[in-house]
């Protein structure tokens, strides 16, 4: 089962004893700050969770699976996540 945005907001609001609107605003602001920092090339460390960083994926030749024709796949930036040891240890109890 996936944790939805509404469930996450409700859990945050309950854990800090704040209104859901405050938790929603904080979550949205966190997302915006992370996106802005990654766009500028910064690495984001979330203590106890992990690290987010931008990685370059070079251009490459791929294949169309239905026709087998070669196609060029453009270079792009992707976000990589490296989990913290604390998180890895917590899920592997």
Contact map, one row per residue, 1 for C-alpha under 8 A:
111000000000000000000000000000000000000000000000000000000000000000000000000000000000000000000
111100000000000000000000000000000000000000000000000000000000000000000000000000000000000000000
111110110000000000000000000000000000000000000000000000000000000000000000000000000000000000000
011111110000000000000000000000000000000000000000000000000000000000000000000000000000000000000
001111111000000000000000000000000000000000000000000000000000000000000000000000000000000000000
000111111100000000000000000000000000000000000000000000000000000000000000000000000000000000000
001111111110000000000000000000000000000000000000000000000000000000000000000000000000000000000
001111111111000000000000000000000000000000000000000000000000000000000000000000000000000000000
000011111111100000010011001000000000000000000000000000000000000000000000000000000000000000000
000001111111110000010010000000000000000000000000000000000000000000000000000000000000000000000
000000111111111000000000000000000000000000000000000000000000000000000000000000000000000000000
000000011111111100010010000000000000000000000000000000000000000000000000000000000000000000000
000000001111111111110110000000000000000000000000000000000000000000000000000000000000000000000
000000000111111111000000000000000000000000000000000000000000000000000000000000000000000000000
000000000011111111000000000000000000000000000000000000000000000000000000000000000000000000000
000000000001111111000000000000000000000000000000000000000000000000000000000000000000000000000
000000000000111111100000000000000000000000000000000000000000000000000000000000000000000000000
000000000000111111110110000000000000000000000000000000000000000000000000000000000000000000000
000000000000100011111110000000000000000000000000000000000000000000000000000000000000000000000
000000001101100001111111000000000000000000000000000000000000000000000000000000000000000000000
000000000000000000111111100000000000000000000000000000000000000000000000000000000000000000000
000000000000100001111111110000000000000000000000000000000000000000000000000000000000000000000
000000001101100001111111111000000000000000000000000000000000000000000000000000000000000000000
000000001000000000011111111100000000000000000000000000000000000000000000000000000000000000000
000000000000000000001111111110000000000000000000000000000000000000000000000000000000000000000
000000000000000000000111111111000000000000000000000000000000000000000000000000000000000000000
000000001000000000000011111111100000000000000000000000000000000000000000000000000000000000000
000000000000000000000001111111110000000000000000000000000000000000000000000000000000000000000
000000000000000000000000111111111000000000000000000000000000000000000000000000000000000000000
000000000000000000000000011111111100000000000000000000000000000000000000000000000000000000000
000000000000000000000000001111111110000000000000000000000000000000000000000000000000000000000
000000000000000000000000000111111111000000000000000000000000000000000000000000000000000000000
000000000000000000000000000011111111100000000000000000000000000000000000000000000000000000000
000000000000000000000000000001111111110000010000000000000000000000000000000000000000000000000
000000000000000000000000000000111111111000000000000000000000000000000000000000000000000000000
000000000000000000000000000000011111111100000000000000000000000000000000000000000000000000000
000000000000000000000000000000001111111111110000000000000000000000000000000000000000000000000
000000000000000000000000000000000111111111110000000111000000000000000000000000000000000000000
000000000000000000000000000000000011111111000000000000000000000000000000000000000000000000000
000000000000000000000000000000000001111111000000000000000000000000000000000000000000000000000
000000000000000000000000000000000000111111100000000011000000000000000000000000000000000000000
000000000000000000000000000000000000111111110000000011000000000000000000000000000000000000000
000000000000000000000000000000000000110011111000001111000000000000000000000000000000000000000
000000000000000000000000000000000100110001111100001110000000000000000000000000000000000000000
000000000000000000000000000000000000000000111110111100000000000000000000000000000000000000000
000000000000000000000000000000000000000000011111111000000000000000000000000000000000000000000
000000000000000000000000000000000000000000001111110000000000000000000000000000000001000000000
000000000000000000000000000000000000000000000111110000000000000000000000000000000001111000000
000000000000000000000000000000000000000000001111111000000000000000000000000000000011011000000
000000000000000000000000000000000000000000001111111100000000000000000000000000001111101000000
000000000000000000000000000000000000000000111100111110000000000000000000000000001111000000000
000000000000000000000000000000000000010000111000011111000000000000000000000000111100000000000
000000000000000000000000000000000000010011110000001111100000000000000000000000111000000000000
000000000000000000000000000000000000010011100000000111110000000000000000000011110000000000000
000000000000000000000000000000000000000000000000000011111000000000000000000011110000000000000
000000000000000000000000000000000000000000000000000001111100000000000000001111000000000000000
000000000000000000000000000000000000000000000000000000111110000000000000001111000000000000000
000000000000000000000000000000000000000000000000000000011111000000000000011100000000000000000
000000000000000000000000000000000000000000000000000000001111100000000001111100000000000000000
000000000000000000000000000000000000000000000000000000000111110000000001111000000000000000000
000000000000000000000000000000000000000000000000000000000011111000000111100000000000000000000
000000000000000000000000000000000000000000000000000000000001111100000111100000000000000000000
000000000000000000000000000000000000000000000000000000000000111110011110000000000000000000000
000000000000000000000000000000000000000000000000000000000000011111111110000000000000000000000
000000000000000000000000000000000000000000000000000000000000001111111000000000000000000000000
000000000000000000000000000000000000000000000000000000000000000111110000000000000000000000000
000000000000000000000000000000000000000000000000000000000000000111111000000000000000000000000
000000000000000000000000000000000000000000000000000000000000001111111100000000000000000000000
000000000000000000000000000000000000000000000000000000000000001110111110000000000000000000000
000000000000000000000000000000000000000000000000000000000000111100011111000000000000000000000
000000000000000000000000000000000000000000000000000000000000111100001111100000000000000000000
000000000000000000000000000000000000000000000000000000000011110000000111110000000000000000000
000000000000000000000000000000000000000000000000000000000011110000000011111000000000000000000
000000000000000000000000000000000000000000000000000000000111000000000001111100000000000000000
000000000000000000000000000000000000000000000000000000011111000000000000111110000000000000000
000000000000000000000000000000000000000000000000000000011110000000000000011111000000000000000
000000000000000000000000000000000000000000000000000001111000000000000000001111100000000000000
000000000000000000000000000000000000000000000000000001111000000000000000000111110000000000000
000000000000000000000000000000000000000000000000000111100000000000000000000011111000000000000
000000000000000000000000000000000000000000000000000111100000000000000000000001111100000000000
000000000000000000000000000000000000000000000000011110000000000000000000000000111110000000000
000000000000000000000000000000000000000000000000011100000000000000000000000000011111000000000
000000000000000000000000000000000000000000000000111000000000000000000000000000001111101100000
000000000000000000000000000000000000000000000011111000000000000000000000000000000111111100000
000000000000000000000000000000000000000000000001010000000000000000000000000000000011111110000
000000000000000000000000000000000000000000000001100000000000000000000000000000000001111111000
000000000000000000000000000000000000000000000001110000000000000000000000000000000011111111100
000000000000000000000000000000000000000000000000000000000000000000000000000000000011111111110
000000000000000000000000000000000000000000000000000000000000000000000000000000000000111111111
000000000000000000000000000000000000000000000000000000000000000000000000000000000000011111111
000000000000000000000000000000000000000000000000000000000000000000000000000000000000001111111
000000000000000000000000000000000000000000000000000000000000000000000000000000000000000111111
000000000000000000000000000000000000000000000000000000000000000000000000000000000000000011111
